Amino acid sequence: MTTEGRSLRQSAQQAILWSAGLNLMRDVLQFGQMLVLVRLLDPAIYGMAGLATTLINFIGLISFRHIITHVLQVRGAGRVNYHQHFTAGLVLNGALFILANLVALGVGYSDQYAPLQPLLRVLSLTLLLSVPVDMRVKMLERDHDWSRLRLLQLGSILISIIAALAMALAGAGVYALIVPGLLGSCVWVTDLFLSQGWRPRWQWNYAEYREALLFGLNRAGSNALNGGRSLLQNTLITQHFQFAALGVFGRAEGLANLFCSRIAQEASNALYPVITRTEAQTERFQRISGLVLQSVAWIVIPIAAFFSIEADSIVKLLFGSKWIEVIPLLPLAMAINLSISIGSTAYRLLLANDQPRLCLRSDLAAFVLAAVAMLVLIPYGLMPYLVGSALAHAAIGGILIALLIRTRGISALVLMAVLFPPALASAAGASFALLVASLFPDGLSSLVRLVIVGPVFAAAYLAVLRLLFPVPLVELVSYLPGERRLRRLLYL
């Protein structure tokens, strides 16, 4: 292996190690937070917070966040002028801050959406704070300073969780869901301006900034289409079924996101700065793309399968009887997030392969497919909509993978090793788990059932991978932290 190859492998391992450690800590903390908040706050409160956040996120889809991402596209040791980035970010996001407050003023004239006005005013502050926050994150990602990046993320998460629990217990209601995120952002601001002593110098040169600006505008267009899907979805659900239904839908979607698509998001975010160190459209890039897509698929497919077969026990254990309506929605939500996980990973690989225009076109196709499903099916109920949405997202994922193959971002032969093994192993795991569960007596508690069924599913899943697909399993393990221990554990 070349020196560059070893360096990238080590950097990837460090990225995964720090990302996995943080994700585990974060998910445990947020899991505990969720168990408390769902018992303190009503579904309608979650619906209000969800719609207000969606509106702000939609406004922020043309924000500085997408422009600053360009620093990761600069291959090698190319120079990055952060002072010019900060100037552009403050001007752009300052204008969006004003726009968000004008939107808040407008919704105050609507009887149905008037309660969102104060929430939008508070959330508009995220547009200003995101300039130093997003810039600091990309600085650390470009430098591959994973330890500092993840420690700052952990500090931000801890502050947000503590604030959310304190505010909910104090009776702050919906503000317990929106204010803590603002407080968590202060960690990044403090690190940039106080710990690092960085000071902006107001600079602007369009000729120098043109490439970053065009890249950011392209990404903003793509994300505006994606955000438009969320805004349209949440608005239609609220219009037809009120805030409580959106809260129930949001819990199913949130649970699926937490245990499925967020894994893909964090993995691609952690590895993206590593992937972009490799020249696009090369055999080496294709090999790395295959490993990234494989690592995501081999994790999220079994999670989606297990949550689908044990939706009843999981929802009852986590949310309690107040959220029983989530149970029938969860399997479909997991199917949607499974397609999102595979598709979003392929999307990031397509972007890393220097194909931002194709990314924009795929976002347009995805918006059309998703919007048709929403407009046609939401009036008939959440279940018909989720079925249609699952089919639409599966089609979107297929389009993205096809584009990645066409642009030489991945080999078509690799897809067999990516998707077939975890699908077969998950089917085996589900069969064994359901067989064991059929032996249980009636009235068994959800906790006991999951404690027994979970290990059975995991053991069967890993056994199939180990016995039938040892070669791709060995290659994947070789890129993970703790390679030797994993080899011993899996008898490789």
N, C-alpha and C positions, 0 to 999 in steps of 0.2 A: 504494500500500500504506500502511496506517495505521502510526502510530508503534508501536502495540502489536504489529502484525503483523511489522514489521521486527525488533522486540526479540525476539519469540519465534523468528523465523527465525534470528537471530544466535545466540541461546542454544542452539537446536537444533544449529546448525553447530558451536558450541563443544563441546557435549556429544558430538556424533559424532566431532569431531576428536580430542578427548582420549581418548574411549573407544576409537576405532579405533587410535590410537597406542599406547595401553596394551595393547590386545588383541593387536596385532601383536607387541609386545615380549614380552608374557606368553606367547603361544603359541609363539614361537620358543624362549624359555627352557624352558618346560615340555616342548616337543617334544624338546629336547636332553636334558632330565632323563629323560624317558620312555625314550629310546634307551639310556641307561645303566642305568636301574633294571630294565627288562625283561630285561636280560642278567645282572643280579646277583641278582634275586629270582625265586623260583619262583611258578607260578600259584597254588599253595595259599596262599602268603603274601598275594597279592593278594585271594584269596577271604576269608581271615580278616579282613584290614583292611576289606574292603568290607562284610562283615556287621556288624562291630563299629561301623563308621561309620553304617551304616543304622539300627542300634538307637539310637544316640545321637541321630541326626537325628530319629528317630521320637519320642523323648521330648521333643526340643526343638521339636516342631511346635506346642506350646501355649506357647511361650516369649515373652519380651518382644519378640523381633524383629518379631512381627506387630503388636504394639500401637504401637511407635514409628513404623511406617510411616504411621500416621494423620497425622503432621505434614505429609505431602505432600498429603493430602486437604484441608488447610486452605487455601482459596482466598485469593488476594491477600496482603495484609500482616497477616493474622490473627496474634494473639499465640500463642506456643507456650511452655508452662511446662516446660522441660527438667528442672527440679529434681523436679517431681512424676513425670515419666517415669522418672527414675533411681531414685526411691524404689520405684515399682511394679516396675521391672525387677529390682532387687536382691532384693526379697521373692519374686517369682515364680520367677526363675531359681535363687535359693537353694534353694527347695523342690524344683525339678527336679534340681538337683545331688545332693540327698539321695536322691531317687528313683532316679537313675541308679546310684548306689552300692549301693542295695538290689537293683536288677536284677543288677548285677555279682555281688553275693553269691549271688543265686539261681542264676545260670547256672553257678556253681562246683560245683553238685551234679549237673550233667549231664555224663556222660562225653564226649559228642560236642562240647558247646559250652564245656566248662571252660577251654580255651585262651583264650577271649574275656575271661575275668574281669579280668586285669590291663590289657588293652587298654581295657575299658570304664571302669576307674578313671581311667586317664590321660585319656581323651577326655571324661570328665565335667567336667573343668576348662574345656572350651570353653563350657559353659553359664554359668559365672561371668564369663569374659572377654568373652562376647558382649554383655553389658550396656553397657559403655563403648564397645565396638567398634561395635555397631549404632547407638548413639545418635550417635556422631561421624560416621558415614557419612551418616545422615539429616540432620544439621545442615548438612553441606556440600552435600548434594543440594538441600535446601530453599533454601539461599543461592545455588545455581547456581555454586558455587566449584569449577569442574571441574578447574582446574589443580592445586589442592591435593589434591582428592579422588583424582585419578589418580596423582599423585606418591606419596601415601601408600600407595595400592594397589600401586604398583610396588615400593616399599620392602618391603612385606609379602611380596610374591611372591619378591623376591630372597633375603630371609632364609630363607623356606621352602625354596626350591630348593637353596640352598647347604647348609642343614642336612640336607636329605634325601640329597643326594649324599654328604656327609661321613659320615653315619650308615650309609648303605648300604655304602660302601667300608670302613667300620670293622667291618662285620659285625653291625650292630644288627638286621638282619632286618626283621620286621614293624613295629618301632618307627620305622623310617626312613620309613614311610608315614603315621604318625599324629602323631608329636611335632612335626615342622616346622610344621604349621599353627598349633599353640599358640604357637610362637616368633614367627611372623609377626603374630599378633594384638597382640603387645607394641608394634608400631609405632603403632597407633591409640591404645592406652592412654597411651603416652608423649606423643603429640601433644595429646590432650585435657587431661591433668592437668599436664603439664610445659610444653609449648610454649604452649598457650593459657591455662594457669593456671586452668582451670575447676575450681570446687569445688562439690560438691553441698550443697544445703540440704534437709534431710529435711522434705518437705511431702506432705500428702495431703488431698484434698477430693474426695469421691466425686461430688458434684454437678458439679464442674468437669471431672472426669476421666471421667465416665460415657460420653460419646460416643466418646472414644478407646478406652476399655475394651471397649465393645460392638463397635466396629469390629475391634479386635484379636482378640476372641473369635470373631467371624465368620470372620476370616482364619485363625485357628488351627484352626477346624473344617474349613475347606477344605483347609488344608495337612496336617492329620492324615489326611484321606482320601487325599491324594496320597502322603504318606509311608507310609501303610498299604499302598499298592500296592507300593512298593519293598521294604518289609519282608517282605510276603507272598511276593513274587517271589523274593527272595534266600534266604529261609528254605526255600521249596519246592525251589529248585534245589540248595541244600546238602543237604537231606534226601534227595533222589533221586540226586544225582550227586557229592556231597562237595565240598570246598572248591576242588579243582583245576578242576572244571567251572565253578564260579562265577567263578574267575579268568579262564578263557578267555572266558566270556560277558561278563565285565566289561571285557575288553580290546576286544571288538567294540563293546560299548555305549559305552565310554569314547572310542574313536576317532570313532564317529558323533557323540557329544555334543560333542567338541572341535571338529570341523569343521562341525557342522551346527546342532544345537539351541542350543549356547552362543552362537552369533552372534545368534540371536533373543533369547535371554535378555539379553545385554549391550546389544543395541539398545533393547529395551523398557525395561530398567533405566535406560539413559542418557537416554532421551527421556521417561520417565514424569513426572519433575518438570516438564518443559516442557508435556506434554499437559494436566496437571491445572491449568495456568494458564488454560485455555480452558473456558468454560462448557459443561457437559454437554448433550447432546441438541440441539445447534445445528448449522447447516450448516457452520460453521467447524470444529467438532469432527469432523464426518463427513469433511470434507476431509483433516484432519490424520490421522485414523484410516486413511483409505485410503492415504495416503503412507507411514505407518509400516508397514502390512501389506505394501504393495508393496515397500518397501525390503528387508524380510526375505525375502519370497518370491523376489524376483529374485536374491538371493544364495544362499539355501540350496537351491533346486531344482536349479541346475546342479551344486553341490557334491555333492549326494546322487546325482545321475546319474553324475557322473564317478567317484566312489568305488565305485559299484556295478559299472561296467563294467571297472574296473581294480583290483578287490579283490585279485586274486592278486599283482600286482606291488607294490601298496602294502603289503600285510601282510608279504611277504617282505623288502621293503626296510627297513621300520620295525622289525619284531619279530624277524626271523630264523626259522630252521626250528623252534625250540622252540614257536612259537606258530602253527604251520601250520593248526591246527584253527579258527582265527579266520576264515579265508578264506570258507568258505561262509556264515558267520553275518553277515558285514559288509554285504552288500547289503540284507538284511532289517533289520538294525540301522539302516542309513541311511534306509530307508523309514519305520521307526518314528519316528526323530528328525526326519524331514521333517514328518510329521504333528504331532509335538509342537511343532515350531517355529512352524508356522502356528497351531495351536491355542493355544499359550501366549501368542502375540502378541495374538490375538483376546481371550483371557482378560484380559490386562492392560488392553486397551482397554475391555473390558466393566467392569472395576473402576474405571478412570478415568472412565467414564460414570456413576459412582455407582450401580452395580448389585451390591453385595456379596452380597445374598441370592440373586440368580440365579447368581452365581459359586459359592456354596455348593451350590446345587441341581445345577449342572453337575458339580461335583466328586463329588457323590454318584452321579450317573449314570455318570461316568467310572470311579469305583471299582468299581461293579457290573460294568460291561463288562470291565474289566481283570481283575478277580478271577475272573470266569467263565472267561476265557481261560487264566488261570494254573492254576486247580484242575482244569480238564478236560484241558489239553494238555501241561503240563509233565511228567506221568508218561510221556508218549509220546516225549519227547526235546526238545532245544532247538530244532531246526528246525521241527517242527510248532507249538511254542509261539510262535516268532517270527512265523510266518505269521499265526496267530490274533491275536497282539498288534498286528501291523501293521494288520489289518482293524479291530480295536477302536479303535486310536488315530485311524485315519482317520474313524471314526464320531464319535469325541469331538470332533475338529477341526470336523467338519461341524455338530455341535450348537452349538458355541461361536460359529461364524460366524453361524448362524441366529439365535441369541440377540442377537448384536451388531446384526444388521439389524433385528430386531423392536423393539429398544429405541432405535432411531434413533441408533445409535453409528456406523453406516456405511451407505452406500447400496448396494443390491443391484447396481446397474449398475457400481459400481466394481470388483466382484469379477472381472469379465471382464478388466479391465486389470491386475488383481493377479495372477491365476493363469494365464491362457491364454498370454500372451507368453513367460514363462520356461519353461513346459512345452514349447511348440513349439520355442523356441530350444535348449533342452536336448536334445530329440530330434534336432534337426539336428546339434548338436555331437557327440552320441554316435555318430551315423551316420558322420560324417566321421572321427571318431577311430578307430572300428573299421575303417573302410575303409583308412586309412593303416596301422593296426597289422597288417592282413592282408598287407601288403607286406613286413613284417619277416622276416628269416631266423630259423630256429629257434635257440634258445639265447641270444637277445639278453638282456642283463642287465636287471633290473627298473629300475634307475636310468636307463639309456639310453632304455628304452621310455617311461617317464614323462616324461622331458625332451622327447621328440618329440611324444608324443600329447597332453600337457597343453596346450601352446600351440595345437595344431590345434583342440582342443575349445573353448578359450577364444575363439579368433578366430571360429570358426563361430557360437558363441553370441552374441557381441557383434554380428556382422554381421547376423544375423537381427533382433535388437532394433533395430538402427540403420535397417535397410531397411524393415521392416514395421511397427514401432511407435515412430516418432520422437517423437510428441507426448507419450505418458506417460514416455518416456525423458528428454525435455527437462525436464519438470516435476520428475522425481525428481532429476536432476542439479542443478537450481537450488537444492536444499536441502542439497547436500553441500558440505563444505569443498573448496576448490580448484576451484570451479565453472568458471572460465574455462579452466583447463588440461584439465579433463575434456571440455569442449565441443570444444576443438581436437583432443584425442586421438580423439574419436568422430566428428569432422567434423559437429558439430551446428550 
